[in-house]
Amino acid sequence: MSKNENPITKQVEDDEISINFGEIWRALLKYKFVIAITALLFAILGALYSLTLNNEYEASVKMVPESADSKSGGGGGLGGLSSLAGLAGINIGGATGTDAIQPAMYPNIVESIPFLQELINAKIYNPKIKKWQVLKEYLKEHQSNAPIKLYDSEKLEEERAKKQLSDTDLKDLNIPSSPGQPIDFINIDLKEAHILNKLKSYIKVEVDKKTMFLTITCTLQNPVIAANLTSLVHNQLTRYIVNYRTEKVRKEMIFLTSRQDEARKRYDQALFTFSNYKDQNRNRFLNVAKTQEKKLQYEVDLAFNLYSSLTTQLSEAQIRVQKETPIFKVLEPARVPLSRTKPKRSLITIGAMFIGIFVSLLIVFFKSVNLKELLS
């Protein structure tokens, strides 16, 4: 081999570069310790990095929500078209039911600020302190559980939020409501916004558009709290949908109940007046007395008919509440995870080792190849 030839590549007559695999193998053997040491070093760094990551546990609930189409039969009319439109994210209102909230909207409901504000006031069981605790108080604490703590990302993020709060001029955002004009917008400070964003990052809601399976997943540093939070989100979302579907009928029930009470009092008063009049005018045969008796009887009949009609409507409304209440079939309830979901420390270490092998091969290549001659 001449001095101008590269050990790995050589120039052929038609200016093409041929690769000498034998020389490549010899170069790899020559630098095998460099490759091994580099790969080992990267593997160690990857293992150390994986030990700085928090252990995270994942709990989930799988369920099938009942839609308005299933209650209305879904076999005739526009039921089939509504099902096809639902796959495309289109809602055909008034076709098969009154349900304007489709399963595809559930993730947006869970991520909404009012939903999260209600959720942070719920109680969870904290196994570290062995007692029930408000979720807001738990989120204010640092849940870092990494084997090696080089830095606390949660603490740095909280300090950054506090700095933003101290730098702003709007420190007091409490706006009093004026008489006759209540505040109808959300007013939260940066501390609460930080807690809500932190809670939102723990929750993930997915809907399969084909099967309409709903999966609620919560990932936290504690397995018990992960399962507890998953159950809370499931229960609150179910309650939200039930309240929405039955809100109109329940308001109608409240109205009918109050009207029924008034009608019952009116009927009781009319019946008492009629009975009292008959007792006082038992032996009178004057036409005026008979006319007054008929008038009072008419008042009693009218009050009774109104009371009876309202009672019937109230019973029908109670039946409609039961019919409008959706059913959520839970396929897989939340359970405490037995092993951590993240991080995959073995995969991180192996991945870092392969990166080290790649870097060492680049070093061997640049040491073995004359780039000037190769590019000329």
Long-range contacts (C-beta under 8 A, 24 or more apart in sequence): 4-373, 6-368, 6-369, 6-370, 6-373, 6-374, 7-368, 8-365, 8-368, 8-369, 9-369, 9-374, 17-374, 23-368, 27-364, 27-368, 28-364, 31-360, 31-363, 31-364, 31-367, 34-360, 34-363, 34-364, 35-357, 35-360, 35-361, 35-364, 38-356, 38-357, 38-359, 38-360, 38-363, 39-353, 39-354, 39-356, 39-357, 39-360, 40-353, 40-356, 41-356, 42-352, 42-353, 42-355, 42-356, 42-357, 42-359, 43-349, 43-350, 43-352, 43-353, 43-356, 45-352, 46-348, 46-349, 46-350, 46-351, 46-352, 46-353, 46-355, 47-345, 47-348, 47-349, 47-352, 48-148, 49-348, 49-352, 50-343, 50-344, 50-345, 50-348, 50-349, 51-146, 51-147, 51-148, 51-345, 52-146, 52-148, 52-149, 52-150, 52-151, 53-146, 53-342, 53-343, 53-345, 54-143, 54-144, 54-145, 54-146, 54-221, 54-343, 55-145, 55-146, 55-221, 55-340, 55-342, 55-343, 56-219, 56-220, 56-221, 56-340, 56-341, 56-342, 56-343, 57-219, 57-220, 57-221, 57-222, 57-223, 57-226, 57-337, 57-339, 57-340, 57-341, 58-217, 58-218, 58-219, 58-226, 58-337, 58-341, 58-342, 59-217, 59-218, 59-223, 59-226, 59-227, 59-229, 59-230, 59-334, 59-335, 59-336, 59-337, 60-215, 60-216, 60-217, 60-218, 60-230, 60-332, 60-334, 61-215, 61-216, 61-230, 61-231, 61-233, 61-234, 61-330, 61-332, 61-333, 61-334, 62-213, 62-214, 62-215, 62-330, 62-331, 62-332, 63-213, 63-214, 63-216, 63-234, 63-328, 63-329, 63-330, 63-331, 63-332, 64-211, 64-212, 64-213, 64-214, 64-328, 64-329, 64-331, 65-103, 65-106, 65-212, 65-214, 65-241, 65-326, 65-328, 66-326, 66-327, 66-328, 66-329, 67-97, 67-99, 67-102, 67-103, 67-212, 67-326, 68-96, 68-97, 68-98, 68-99, 69-96, 69-97, 71-97, 71-323, 72-96, 72-97, 86-209, 87-209, 87-210, 89-209, 98-245, 98-248, 99-245, 99-326, 101-241, 101-244, 103-207, 103-212, 103-214, 104-207, 104-209, 106-205, 106-207, 106-214, 106-237, 106-241, 107-205, 107-206, 107-207, 109-237, 109-240, 110-203, 110-205, 110-216, 110-233, 110-237, 111-200, 111-203, 111-205, 113-186, 113-188, 113-196, 114-186, 115-236, 115-237, 115-240, 116-196, 116-199, 116-200, 117-188, 117-196, 118-236, 119-199, 119-232, 119-233, 119-236, 120-195, 120-196, 120-199, 122-232, 122-236, 124-225, 124-228, 124-229, 124-232, 125-224, 125-225, 125-228, 126-222, 126-224, 126-225, 127-222, 127-224, 127-225, 128-222, 135-199, 135-229, 135-232, 136-195, 138-225, 139-195, 139-198, 139-199, 140-195, 143-220, 143-221, 143-222, 144-221, 145-221, 145-222, 157-194, 158-194, 161-190, 161-191, 161-193, 161-194, 162-190, 162-191, 164-190, 165-189, 165-190, 165-191, 202-229, 203-229, 203-233, 205-233, 205-237, 213-331, 219-341, 219-342, 223-336, 223-337, 223-338, 224-336, 226-336, 226-337, 227-334, 227-335, 227-336, 227-337, 228-334, 230-334, 231-333, 231-334, 234-330, 234-334, 238-328, 241-326, 241-328, 242-325, 242-326, 245-324, 245-325, 245-326, 246-321, 246-324, 246-325, 249-317, 249-320, 249-321, 249-324, 250-321, 252-317, 253-314, 253-317, 253-318, 253-321, 256-310, 256-313, 256-314, 256-317, 257-314, 259-310, 260-307, 260-310, 260-311, 260-314, 263-303, 263-306, 263-307, 263-310, 264-307, 266-303, 266-306, 266-307, 267-300, 267-303, 267-304, 267-306, 267-307, 269-303, 270-296, 270-299, 270-300, 270-302, 270-303, 271-300, 271-303, 273-299, 274-299, 274-300
